[in-house]
Amino acid sequence: MARIGAPNYYAKIETADLDMYSMIRSALCWHGYATQRTQIASGFKQIRSDSHVFDAEAIGAWRGLEHLITTLKDSTNSRIWMCIDSTSVIWGIRGNAPPTTQWAFHKCHKAMKQLDIRIKWSPGHMEIEGNEEADRLANAGATGPMDQAIDKLPTISGVRTIVRQKRLYAETNWWEEMKTSLSAGYKEWSPKYNTKEPKELTLPRAVLHRLLAMKTGHGDYAAYHQRFDHQNNKLECSCGSAKEPYHFFKCTINNLKRSDWPLAPVEMQSNKQAITYIKKLIHTPSKLTQLITDSEFYTQICPNY
């Protein structure tokens, strides 16, 4: 596979050879050119809107080759150059056909076994005459007629995109319905549905316990003990304030060391501020571990029970 250079391209191809350009924008396009710079044929058509650009590039390459072969039945002994700007399509034509739009690649493979067909990479915006004309036709193809052949069928890449969109839509709707039943504590975190492993799970178990207690409100907190009528529990921190999920970040004693906390946060007066700070720390879980461990808050300042 060689690259076409705009200044000396015509000097590289024999005068008896025929070259065909394929260029894609938002629609399928094919264009034929002769080395004598006499236009033989050109054309453009649309394919399904749910197809990918790669599909249009592959179909455009085959349609151009097909049209050139049909038009020049009496010149089958001439060498044909397929000038394509997509390296992915070139590799599909030169090697194994990818699953999507496979039929177009197989058509090219069959033609290459019967005729002397070569491929050149023809990058766009290089002022290559045939390429520029194919580019113009590709833009025209956006409003051109729909191809009525196999091109109108769904492509594998297009179907995959549709499936991903429908799956995302189903997940989003399901989660919007499910999260209404979450506790008020969890809702404060504006949770999103995600199937990837959360970074929280890399935290040491003791630190993860503190984080989950904050989110659920199930822990050594005044409201929790009162709700379940726990007896002989200390409901206040040594600073005199009631124990609550985000007291770690509001405690006046603990805040004396705030300048040493990771990311140097400002004073926090609300749960929202505390949650925002925690989310920043979780991007680097070791920072949250450092904060909880080094502060000695749960062992010295506000011990359990």
N, C-alpha and C positions, 0 to 999 in steps of 0.2 A: 504494500500500500504506500503510495507516494503522496506528497502534499503538492497541491497546485499553488504556484506563486503567480501573482497577477502580472508582473512585468514580462515574464518570458514563458508563460504557459503554452502558447501555441507552438513554440519552438520544440516543445517536449513531446508532441503527439504527431504521429505520422499523418500525412495529408489524406490518406485513404481511410483513416479512422473516423468513427462517429462518436460524439460524446453527448451524454444526457445529464441534465442537471435536475436535482430535486431539492427544493427548499420549503420549509414549513414555518408558518406563523400560527394562526389560530385555526387553520383549515388545511385540508389536503391539497397538494399542488404537484403537478408534474410538468416537465418542460424538456423538449428535445432540441439539440443544437448540432450542427455539422461543423467540422473543423475549418471549413471554408467560410465560417461565420455567416452562413445562410440558414436562416431558421427553417427547420423541417416541420415541426409541429409543437404545439403547446396546449396546455389545458389546466383546469383547476376544478376541484369539487370539494364539497364538505363531507365530513364523516360525522358520526354521532357525537353530540356535545359532551357525553359522559366518557368519551375516550380520552386517552392521554396524548400528549404531543408526540411521544415515542411511536404510538400507533400510527399517527398521521405521517410521521417521517418514513416508517416502513412501507405503508401503503402507497405513499407518494413515490417512493423509489421504484416499487414494482409497477405502478401504473405508467410511469414514464418509460420504463424499460419495455413494458408490454406494448405501449403505443408505438415506440420506435421500431420494434421488431415487426409489428403488423404493417406499419407504413412502408417499411423498407424490405419487403419480402424478397426483392430481387438483389438485395445487397447483403445477403446473409454471410458472405465470405469476408465482409469487412469486420474489423475489430471494433467493438463497442466499449466505450469508457463510461462507467456510471460515476458521475461526479456528485458526491453526497457530502453535506456539511455535518452530519451527525456521526460521530465515531462509534456510538453504540449500535447504530443501524449497520454500519460497515462491518463491525465484528460479528453481528448476527448473520450477515450475508456471507462473510468469509468462513464462518465456523458453524457452531450449533445454533439452530433457531431458538429464540426464547419462546416461552409459552404464549405470550400475548401476541396477537396478529401473526401467529405462526404460519398461516397459509400464505401470506405475502412473501415471507422468507423462503418457504418451500418452492414457490413459483420462481423466485430468482435463482435458487439452487438448480432447479430443473433446466432453466434456460441457459445457465452457465455451463452445464454439461453438454449442451447441444451446440452452443455458439462460442465464439471467442470474445468473452466479456471480461473486462478488467475494471478495477475500482480505483478511484482517486479520492482522497479527502479534499474537499473544496470548501474551506472555511469562509464564513460570511464576512461581509464588509471589507472585502479585499479588492473591490473593483474588478472582479472577474466578470466579463461581459455576460456569459450565459447564466452565471450565478445571480447576478443582479436582476436579470429578467425573471428568473424563477422566483426570486424574492418578491418582485412586484406582483406576480401571479398568485403567490401564496396569500398576500394581503387581499387580493381580489376574491380569493376563495372563501373568505369569511362571509361573504354575502352571495356566494355562488350556489349552483344547484347541488342537491344532495345526491351522492352516488347511490344508485339503485341496486348495485350488485351486492356481493358479500360484505362490502364495506359498511353496509347499514346495520349489520348485526353487532350485538354488544361484544366488546373485547374483554379479555381476562383482566387486564389492568383496570378497565372501567368498572367491571363488576366488583372487583376488590374494593375500589374506592366507594362504591355504593354501599357495600356491606359494612365497611368501616363507619360510614356516615350513619347508617341505620342503627348500628350497634351503639354508637355514641349517643344517638338520640334516645334509644331505649334506656341506656344507663343513666342519662341525665334526668329523664322523666321519672324513672324509678327512684333515684336518689332524692329528687325534689319532694317526692311523696314520703319517703322513709325518714328524712331528716326532721320532719315535723314532730316525730315522736321522741326525738333526742331530748335529753335533760337540758335545762337552762344553762348549766355549766358547759356542756359540750357545744351548745349553740353559740356561746361567746367566742368560740374558736373559728366560727364560719367554716366548718369542715367540708372538704371536697371528697368525692368518691375517687379512690385511686387504688388500683390493683398492684402497684409496685410496693416493694418492702419499704416502710417508712424508716427514716434515719433514726427515729427514736429507739428502734429495736437494737441499735448498736450501743446504746447506753448501758452502763453497768446496772445490774438488777436493782440495787438500792436507789440509784438516781432515777431510773425509770419508774419505780414505785412512787417517788415524790411527784413526778410529772403526772402520772395517772391519777393520783389523789387530788391534785389541783383541778384536773379536768372533770372528774366525777363528783368531787365534793365529799367523797368517802375517805375519811382519814381522821387524824387527831385535830378536829375542828369543833368549836363550841356548838355550832348549829347541828352538826352530825351527832354529837353526844346527847344533846337535848332532844333531838328527834327520836332517838331510840332509847331515851331515858336511861342512859348509862350513869352509873353511880361512881362517886369518888374519883372523878376525872378533873384535871386542872384545865379550866376553860380559858385562862388568860396567859399571854406571853409574859416574860419577865419585864417587858416594857410597859405593861399594864393594859394593853389592847387585847381584845378578844381574838382567839385563834381563828383564822379563816384561811381558805385555800391560797390566797396570794399575799398573805401577811409577810412572807419572806421578803418581798420586795418593798413593803411599806414600813416595816419595823424600824423605829427610830434608832435602836441600838445597832441593828444589822446595817443600817444605812451609813453609820459612821465610817465603814470601810468601803463605801460605794465607789470611791475613786480607784480602788483596786479591782473592781469587777471587770470582766471582759467587755470590751467595746465601750467602756466608760459611759454608762447610761445616765440620763438626767433623772431627777427625783420622780418617782412614780406615785401617783395618787389614786389611780383607778385600775380596775382589772384589765381594761383594754390596753393600757400602757404596759402593764406587766406581760400580757399575752404577746403583744407586739415584740417586746424585748426577748421573750423566750423563743419565739419563732426565729428571730435573728440568730440566736445562739445555736439552735438546733441544726442550722446549716453546717455548723462544725460541732458535732456532738461533744467533743472533748472540752469545749468551752463551757457548756452547761455542767458537765461533770466537775470541772475545775471550780466553778462557782459554788455548787452545792457542797462539795467536799471541803474546800478551803475555808468557807465561811464559818463552819462549826455551828451553824444556826440551829440545827436539829439536835445537837448534842449539848451545847452550852447555853445558848440564848433562849431557845424555845423547845426544850426537850419534850418527848412524848409523855403524856399522862402526868 
